Protein backbone atom coordinates (compact mmCIF):
# COMPACT_ATOMS: atom_id res chain seq x y z
CA UNK A 1 0.00 0.00 0.00
CA UNK A 2 1.31 3.43 -0.96
CA UNK A 3 2.38 5.68 1.93
CA UNK A 4 0.67 9.03 2.45
CA UNK A 5 2.63 11.99 3.80
CA UNK A 6 1.41 15.42 4.89
CA UNK A 7 3.66 18.47 4.77
CA UNK A 8 2.94 20.50 7.90
CA UNK A 9 4.16 24.10 7.87
CA UNK A 10 2.38 25.69 10.87
CA UNK A 11 0.73 24.13 13.90
CA UNK A 12 1.14 20.66 12.33
CA UNK A 13 4.91 20.94 12.84
CA UNK A 14 4.18 20.30 16.52
CA UNK A 15 3.77 16.59 17.37
CA UNK A 16 1.51 17.37 20.36
CA UNK A 17 -0.80 19.39 18.11
CA UNK A 18 -0.91 16.66 15.44
CA UNK A 19 -1.83 14.08 18.07
CA UNK A 20 -4.95 16.08 18.95
CA UNK A 21 -6.23 15.36 15.42
CA UNK A 22 -5.15 11.85 14.54
CA UNK A 23 -2.36 9.30 14.53
CA UNK A 24 0.77 10.07 12.52
CA UNK A 25 4.25 8.66 12.31
CA UNK A 26 7.52 10.39 13.17
CA UNK A 27 8.11 13.67 11.39
CA UNK A 28 10.96 14.50 9.01
CA UNK A 29 12.18 18.12 8.75
CA UNK A 30 12.12 19.30 5.15
CA UNK A 31 12.06 22.32 2.85
CA UNK A 32 9.49 22.51 0.06
CA UNK A 33 10.21 24.46 -3.09
CA UNK A 34 7.39 26.34 -4.79
CA UNK A 35 5.24 27.28 -1.78
CA UNK A 36 5.21 30.54 0.18
CA UNK A 37 4.08 30.70 3.82
CA UNK A 38 2.34 33.85 5.11
CA UNK A 39 0.14 35.12 7.90
CA UNK A 40 -2.98 35.06 5.76
CA UNK A 41 -5.70 32.83 7.25
CA UNK A 42 -8.25 34.50 9.50
CA UNK A 43 -10.55 32.40 11.69
CA UNK A 44 -14.04 33.84 12.06
CA UNK A 45 -14.54 31.82 15.26
CA UNK A 46 -11.38 32.54 17.21
CA UNK A 47 -10.73 35.94 15.59
CA UNK A 48 -7.02 35.28 15.11
CA UNK A 49 -4.77 34.94 12.08
CA UNK A 50 -2.75 31.80 11.34
CA UNK A 51 -0.39 30.80 8.53
CA UNK A 52 -1.26 29.38 5.13
CA UNK A 53 0.74 28.57 2.02
CA UNK A 54 0.19 29.57 -1.58
CA UNK A 55 1.95 28.42 -4.73
CA UNK A 56 4.95 30.53 -5.75
CA UNK A 57 7.76 29.17 -7.90
CA UNK A 58 10.62 31.12 -6.33
CA UNK A 59 9.60 30.52 -2.70
CA UNK A 60 10.79 27.91 -0.19
CA UNK A 61 9.11 26.91 3.06
CA UNK A 62 10.41 24.74 5.89
CA UNK A 63 8.21 22.35 7.81
CA UNK A 64 7.82 18.64 8.51
CA UNK A 65 6.73 15.67 6.50
CA UNK A 66 4.84 13.06 8.49
CA UNK A 67 3.26 9.76 7.40
CA UNK A 68 -0.44 9.11 7.91
CA UNK A 69 -2.64 6.19 6.94
CA UNK A 70 -5.39 6.69 4.36
CA UNK A 71 -8.04 6.35 7.08
CA UNK A 72 -6.44 9.19 9.08
CA UNK A 73 -6.45 11.65 6.16
CA UNK A 74 -10.12 12.72 6.64
CA UNK A 75 -9.34 13.71 10.25
CA UNK A 76 -6.65 16.10 9.09
CA UNK A 77 -8.92 17.35 6.28
CA UNK A 78 -11.54 18.22 8.88
CA UNK A 79 -8.98 20.06 11.02
CA UNK A 80 -7.82 22.01 7.97
CA UNK A 81 -11.32 22.63 6.62
CA UNK A 82 -10.48 26.21 5.62
CA UNK A 83 -7.77 24.88 3.32
CA UNK A 84 -7.64 22.57 0.30
CA UNK A 85 -5.52 19.43 0.40
CA UNK A 86 -3.36 19.29 -2.72
CA UNK A 87 -0.62 16.98 -3.93
CA UNK A 88 3.04 17.96 -3.96
CA UNK A 89 5.63 16.43 -6.27
CA UNK A 90 8.48 14.58 -4.59
CA UNK A 91 11.00 16.68 -6.56
CA UNK A 92 9.76 19.76 -4.63
CA UNK A 93 10.71 18.24 -1.27
CA UNK A 94 14.23 18.35 0.16
CA UNK A 95 15.39 16.93 3.52
CA UNK A 96 16.35 19.73 5.91
CA UNK A 97 19.14 17.63 7.38
CA UNK A 98 20.36 14.07 6.87
CA UNK A 99 16.91 12.52 7.40
CA UNK A 100 15.24 10.98 4.37
CA UNK A 101 11.82 9.72 3.34
CA UNK A 102 10.51 6.97 1.10
CA UNK A 103 8.18 7.05 -1.91
CA UNK A 104 4.52 7.87 -1.53
CA UNK A 105 1.83 10.49 -2.06
CA UNK A 106 2.74 13.90 -0.67
CA UNK A 107 0.04 16.32 0.46
CA UNK A 108 -0.22 19.80 1.90
CA UNK A 109 -3.00 22.27 2.62
CA UNK A 110 -3.25 25.33 0.37
CA UNK A 111 -5.15 28.43 1.28
CA UNK A 112 -7.72 29.59 -1.25
CA UNK A 113 -8.92 32.82 0.33
CA UNK A 114 -6.28 35.08 1.88
CA UNK A 115 -6.88 37.69 4.56
CA UNK A 116 -4.16 39.68 6.28
CA UNK A 117 -3.96 40.10 10.07
CA UNK A 118 -5.74 43.12 11.51
CA UNK A 119 -6.45 44.67 14.87
CA UNK A 120 -9.71 42.68 14.93
CA UNK A 121 -7.97 39.41 13.90
CA UNK A 122 -4.32 39.61 15.01
CA UNK A 123 -1.50 37.08 15.02
CA UNK A 124 -1.81 35.24 18.34
CA UNK A 125 1.14 34.31 20.52
CA UNK A 126 -0.65 31.07 21.46
CA UNK A 127 -0.53 29.96 17.80
CA UNK A 128 3.09 31.07 17.39
CA UNK A 129 3.98 29.04 20.50
CA UNK A 130 2.50 25.86 19.02
CA UNK A 131 4.26 26.21 15.67
CA UNK A 132 7.61 27.35 17.03
CA UNK A 133 7.67 24.78 19.83
CA UNK A 134 7.36 22.18 17.08
CA UNK A 135 10.28 23.82 15.27
CA UNK A 136 12.36 23.84 18.46
CA UNK A 137 11.78 20.11 18.84
CA UNK A 138 14.06 19.96 15.78
CA UNK A 139 16.49 22.77 16.67
CA UNK A 140 16.87 26.51 17.07
CA UNK A 141 18.04 27.10 13.49
CA UNK A 142 14.85 25.47 12.20
CA UNK A 143 12.75 27.82 14.35
CA UNK A 144 14.72 30.85 13.12
CA UNK A 145 14.08 29.74 9.53
CA UNK A 146 10.35 29.46 10.27
CA UNK A 147 10.32 33.13 11.29
CA UNK A 148 12.53 34.38 8.46
CA UNK A 149 10.63 32.53 5.71
CA UNK A 150 7.14 33.45 6.94
CA UNK A 151 5.73 36.53 5.25
CA UNK A 152 3.23 38.99 6.61
CA UNK A 153 4.64 39.67 10.07
CA UNK A 154 2.99 42.92 11.02
CA UNK A 155 2.17 45.21 13.94
CA UNK A 156 -1.03 43.32 14.74
CA UNK A 157 0.03 40.74 17.33
CA UNK A 158 -1.55 39.73 20.62
CA UNK A 159 0.21 38.21 23.63
CA UNK A 160 -2.49 35.77 24.73
CA UNK A 161 -0.37 33.19 26.58
CA UNK A 162 -2.35 33.69 29.78
CA UNK A 163 -5.69 33.48 27.94
CA UNK A 164 -5.12 31.60 24.65
CA UNK A 165 -7.34 32.53 21.71
CA UNK A 166 -6.05 29.67 19.54
CA UNK A 167 -8.44 26.72 19.78
CA UNK A 168 -5.69 24.10 20.32
CA UNK A 169 -3.11 25.80 22.54
CA UNK A 170 -0.30 24.14 24.43
CA UNK A 171 -0.97 23.51 28.12
CA UNK A 172 2.57 24.59 28.90
CA UNK A 173 5.13 26.40 26.73
CA UNK A 174 8.54 25.14 27.88
CA UNK A 175 10.32 27.08 25.11
CA UNK A 176 8.54 30.39 25.84
CA UNK A 177 11.68 32.36 26.69
CA UNK A 178 13.60 31.03 23.68
CA UNK A 179 10.63 31.71 21.36
CA UNK A 180 10.57 35.32 22.55
CA UNK A 181 14.33 35.65 22.00
CA UNK A 182 14.10 34.29 18.45
CA UNK A 183 11.19 36.58 17.57
CA UNK A 184 13.04 39.57 18.96
CA UNK A 185 16.24 38.77 17.06
CA UNK A 186 14.52 37.91 13.76
CA UNK A 187 12.11 40.82 13.64
CA UNK A 188 12.67 44.55 13.94
CA UNK A 189 10.94 46.42 16.72
CA UNK A 190 9.17 48.58 14.15
CA UNK A 191 7.41 45.53 12.66
CA UNK A 192 5.75 44.58 15.96
CA UNK A 193 3.12 46.32 18.08
CA UNK A 194 1.51 44.60 21.03
CA UNK A 195 -2.27 44.51 21.26
CA UNK A 196 -3.74 44.07 24.77
CA UNK A 197 -5.10 40.56 25.37
Steps between C-alpha positions, in 0.01 A plus 500: 500500500631843404607725789329835552696796635378843609725805488428703813622860497322659800335344803541153343877528551427436868459129585274578799269702275489227233408242763188700588372428147608149412779245499813577299848359479827673586559828322785583262622862474494618140494802270243519221572695185218688330285594801497826696387516864326815629280627779188494286228277649245667725270290719151644537450298820816572695565840338871434452725466197702186426736400219413358160700419189445600140676385185800711398781364285786695657398440863619239751332400825630283783280261692461129570391203299311239699342170391130435551280208403225550242235466772660784700499746208133607548578599861769739384273625219238587760756684714616695195150562365584858400771367270513269198712186510716486188774269379866598497759347269785315668752710303376808693595348836852511643616358836596780739779290647622144449155345553333346197158374397369225276267508199134582538231762447591841639230742613474848644222747572475806275310810591243616247380823658764726655440761768772699672520542879322802644429655836174301506674173397865520611782247501469316832795407718321176594512389134862611459589297811352182352676535165835614636506243780469240225792664319708502819442127538728485194743781589538874540617559142181337371290735715697803377436389141127472574497867602721625217310315225151592623359808331250746636641568846335825595418729792180311580606242759342399829676348801230256610712242685302550820166479316557312171278593206629214283261205524775238554758670722781334689433437869854608578756681283841374615678694223322831573814697585692367199203568268494861619876533445477364145209729412685799639820420310328414170259791488556873530327687778323716243324195351334405830237674712339328795122491523353456851364149560 
